[in-house]
């Protein structure tokens, strides 16, 4: 973990931004959370112009003794005699467009990266409107697509998340999407190249789980079977020009909505405009709202 100076957070502005977020207004418990926060601000005798909160950065960076994702891939590329440029081209290519050799090589490279263990810190990003569902005795587990925290520490804003995690899927709650001239689903951008976002807020769940047997690599077949809709690549890597992120998916046989349970100490953060506030912590197997 790297020591980084904690920035000044304008908590009042964060609350104002969240309150104005369409997604936040749809979530009743987050309304209660906001009311509690604003009450606390009012009770505080001294004006709370800014408050120091620790920035979540590098919490799961590999130690110097561990092989990083990039080092593992670099070694495999040397074995195959393939350049990073070629690897990145294939990483951003749907497997249905690969030759058999390219497919076999990419899958071999992807499987050389160690799977998560019970000690691995993982991450899931969800829309604000879904956050309430994770709290209390009937709270959801984490499902869908996830990443190792150590691979995504540079993703700090909604723009980073859309570009790095490809949140521009069909009916995305984060950004407007479209089908481009090549038939690929992509995020809509304005004339200046800026994303047409639906919100500037998201929720990030940072967690560990004992249910690692249910964590799989989303690999499809070249004939298109077992292949998720675009922008999924089917090769186990997220299709992103800016970030190198191995992808994982929660799978559980005979379960309609596969999910894994969060271990104690797992946390939920609210991110508004790139600034984060801790809003939930798992204790005794349940997610609780953080009290002031």
N, C-alpha and C positions, 0 to 999 in steps of 0.2 A: 504494500500500500504506500502511495506517495503522499507526503505531507504537502497539502495545498492550502493556501490562505483562504479562510472562509469568507465569502463575499457578503456584502450587506444586502439583505432581502427587505424590500418594502412590502411588508405583510399586508398592509391595507390595500395596496394596489393589486396584489395577488388575489385577495378576496374580492375586490371590485371586478377584476377580470373574470374570475370564476363565476361570480353572480350574474354577469352579463352573458355568459356562455349559454347557448341554447341547450347544449347537452346537459349542463349542470342544472338548469331549471327543470329538467324532466326528472330529476332524481330527488325524491322527497327527503331522504335521510341526509343527503348532502346539504339541503336547505337548512336542516336542523343544525348541522355542523357549522354552517356559515353563521347562523344566528348566534350560536354559542361563542364563536370566534369574535363576532362584533360586540357581543355583550362583554367579553373579556377586555376588548379594547376600550370600551366605555368605562369599565370599572378601574382600569389602570390610571392611577393618579397622574403619572407623567405621560406626556404624549408619546405614543409608540410610532415614531416616524419610520424607524427601520429596526430590524432585529437580526442578530447574527444567528444563522442556522448553518450547520455543516453541509457542505456540498457533497453529494454522493458521487464520488469519482474514484475509479480504480479499486473498488471494494473487493473485486475478485480477480485482479490482475495476476497472471501466473507468476510464481516465484522464479528467481533467476535460475534455479536448478531444473525447472520444468521446461519441456519443449513447448514453444508456442505454436499456435495453429499455423502461422506463416512458416516457421522453421520446419514443421512436419511436411507441409506441402512443398517447400523448396527442395527438401531431400528427395521426395517422390518425383518431382519434375526432373531432377538430375538423373534419376534412375531411368526415366523414360526419354531423356534427351529432348525435353519440351521446354520452351521459353515461358516466362510469366505472361507475356502478351498473348500467346496461344492459349494458355490455360484460362486467362480472363475472358478471352473470346468464347471458349467452350462453356465456361461457368455461366455466361449470360445467354447461352443457347438452349432452347428446348430440346430435350433428348430425342424427340421425334425427328429432329433435323440433323442428328449426329450419325456418323458411320458406326458400325459395330465396334471397331477398334477404339474410336473416340469415346463411345459410351462405356466400354469396359475399363478404359483408362480412368475416366472421371469417377466412376463408381469405386474403383480401387483406391484412388486418391482420397475420396470422401470417407471411405471406411477405415482409412489409416488414422483418422483423427479419433482419439479415445472418446467413448461414450460417457455421458454424465454418470457420476457416482452419487451416493447419498451425501457426500461432502461438497459436491459441485453447486455453486450458486447459479441459479437460472433466472431467466427474466421473461415476463409476458407483458405486453402492452394491450390495454383495453380502453374503450371509450368511457368517459366519465359516467354516462347514464347506466352502465352495467356494474359500477363499483359496489352499490348497495348489496348486490346478490352474493358477495363474498363474505359478508359479516354475519356473526351469530352462529347459533347451533346448527342451522340449516344452510350455512354458507356454502357456496360452490367451491369445488376444487378448481385447479387450473387445467384447461383443455386447449385443444387446437395447436397452433404452431408456437414454439418457444425457441429461445437461444441461450447459450451460456453467457452469463453476465460478463465474463472476461472478454468475450468477442464483441460486445456492444457498448463498452464504456464510453465511446466517443459519440454515441447518439444521445443528444441532450435536448433537442427541440422537436416540435412536430414535423418540421421540414426534414430534419435528420431521419426521423422515424419513417416518414413516407418514402424517402429515397433509399434508406439503408435496409429497411425491413419490408419494403414493397407493400405498403398499406394501401396502395392504389388498386385494390381488387374491386370486383363488381359490387356495387351498393356500399362502398366504403363509407363509414361514418366520419372519416377524417378528411377526405379530399374528393373533389369532383374527378370522375374518370371518363375515359372515352376509348374507342377502338381506333388505332392509328392506321395509316395507309398500308402497313405491313400485316395488319390483322392482330396486332398485339394490344392488350389493354394497358393503358398508360394514364398517368395523372394529367389533368387539364392544366395548362399554364396560360398566363396572360401574355400580352405582346412583349413584355419585358422578361419573360421566362419565369415569373414567380408562380408558385403553386396556387391554384384556386382552392384554398382550404375551407372546410366547413366549420372548423374550430381551431383555436390555438391551445386547447387543453387536452391532456390525456392522462390516464392513470397507469402507473408502472408498478407491477408486482415483482418484487425481488425475493426469491424463495429457494428453499431446498425441499426435497421430498424423499421419502423412503420407497416410493413406488417407481423406482427406476426401471423395472422390467417393462413398464408401459411406455417408455420413451423410445421412439424409433426414428430412423432416418427416412424422410419422405422421398423415396426413390420410386420412380415410375418405370414402365416398360417402353421400349422403343416403338411398339405398335400403338401406343397411346393409352393402353390400359393402366390402371392404378396411377394415373397422372392427374394431378390437380389442375384446375383451370388457370390460365395465364393470369398473373405474372409468375406463377410457380414454374421452376425450371425442370423439376423432376430428377435433378442430379444431386440433390442434397445440399446444394448451396443456394443462398438467396441471390436472385438475379439482380445485381446492383453494380453499377459502374463505380460507385464511390466507396463501397464498403465490402470487405471480405468477411462473410458471416456464414458459417455452417449452420444449417437449419435442422430442427428436430420437431417431431410431432407426437402428441399424446395419442396412444392407441390402447384400447382395452377390448378384448373380444367379448361379443354378446352384450355390448353396452351401446345404447343409442348415442349418448353424449359422453365419450370417454374423458376422464379427468383424473388428476392425481391430487392427493391430499398434501397440504402444506405443513411442514414441520414447524415447531415453535421457534420463534425468532424471525420468521418470514415477515416481510414488510410491504406495505402499500404506500406509494408516493403519488401525490397529485402534482402534475407538471403543468404550469400555466406560463406560456411564453418563454419556456426554457428554464424557469425557476421552479424548484421543487420544495414541497412541504410534506413531511411525514404525516399520514392521516390514519394508518392502521398498522397493528402489530398482531401476529398470531401468538396466543398464549393458551396453553392447555387445549390445543387443537382447534381453537376458534379465533377468528379475526375480530379484534376489538378496535373501536375508534380510539385514537390517541387523545388523552385528556390533557388539558393545560396544567 
